[in-house]
Amino acid sequence: MLRRLSDRQAFALLGVLLAVAMLASAGIGAFSFTPAEMARYAAQGLGWTPAADADALGRNVFLSLRLPRVLVSGLTGAVLGVSGTLMQGLFRNPIVEPGLAGTSAGAALGAAMVFVLGGATLSFAAPLGAVAVPLLAFAGGFAATMLVYRVSSSLGKVNVYTLLLAGIAVNAVCGAGTGILSYVARDPQARNITFWNLGTFTTADWPAAGLIALSFTACFAWSLRSARALDALMLGEDEAAYLGVDTRALVRRVIVANTVMVSAATAMVGVIAFVGLVVPHALRMLRSSNHAFLVPASALLGALLMEVVDVLARVAVPPAELPVGIITALAGAPVFLWILVRRQRLAGAGLDG
């Protein structure tokens, strides 16, 4: 279907679907809101109409809990979609995503260090205040991704099997570190880390939405400007260099931009796997591998997918909520296995390099 549309038409279609999903996500939950109620609460919150006392409870729930949650879930999906596109372009392989490349696990370890150790052991973290978690998450995610990239790349090429093994090893080490921190943590901290590692939007608030939006906006703008260079990089680092691309600088910027986005989102909502794998791969199959299309389309489709997942998390086991990471893993793991089998068959037929 998308192949028949122009880029603008495809973006418009995804944008309309995203708007519908966000409206549904804002209205569905333990507190349900009609479109008229949401419009009234928004107008009251903006000061366009007087705030009615009878609307106080619903207005507070909608403006303080539901609306930031909708924004955080959409932004997180956009982050993971674009991150998957960048990682697949960097490694030149469609099976890569932030979880497989170690970014999410490294960011989780860095954030867990702040949660458990805090200013008592990490003396340098105390003066950082609220930014300590995203900064330590960035450091952990960057180190893990760089390690996976260096181990799996040789002579300008990335070996997919080495990539998978390196990703497994780095994820295992980071997971062990997070597990040790959970073991030594006090009970409330351990429970928080456990649920956080499964991915959740229950703690979403306006500061979290602002942090993710700020990091995503900057990295998204850079990703759009680098679309042609990423297309050239898909040919290989040597070939891209012949076309005038500074490949080393591009690789560093891709890893930094990816890590900034993913670390900010991971620090706020926890680890959510497979979204970065499924979204860009689906778009490549449906339309194009051109990064000028993939980057914005991945942001829109990733946000749309995460809004749908968040709604499912709320209605699956009422009155409790299912962690969103469980849903994405249950849906994404079979897709990942299908991609591996498909690539193996294509390689056996001599159609996949």
Buried (B, 14 or more C-beta within 10 A) or exposed (E): EBEEBEBEEBBEBBBEBBEEBBBEBBBBBEEEBEEEBBEBBBEBBEEEEEEEEEBEEBBEBBBEBBBBBBBBBBBBBBBBBBBBBBBBBBBBBBBBBBBBBBBBBBBBBBBBBBBBBEBEEBEEBEEBEEEBBBBBBBBBBBBBBBBBBEBBBEEEEBBBEBBBBBBEBBBEBBBEBBBEBBEEBEEEBBEBBBBBBBBBBEBBEEEBBBBBBEBBEEBBEBBBEBBEBBBBBBEBBEBBBEEEBEBEEBBEBBBBBBBBBBBBBBBBBBBBBBBBBBBBBBBBEEBBBBBBBBBBBBBBBBBBBBBBBBBBBBEEEEEEBBBBBBBBBEBBEEBBEEBEEEBEEEEEEEEEE
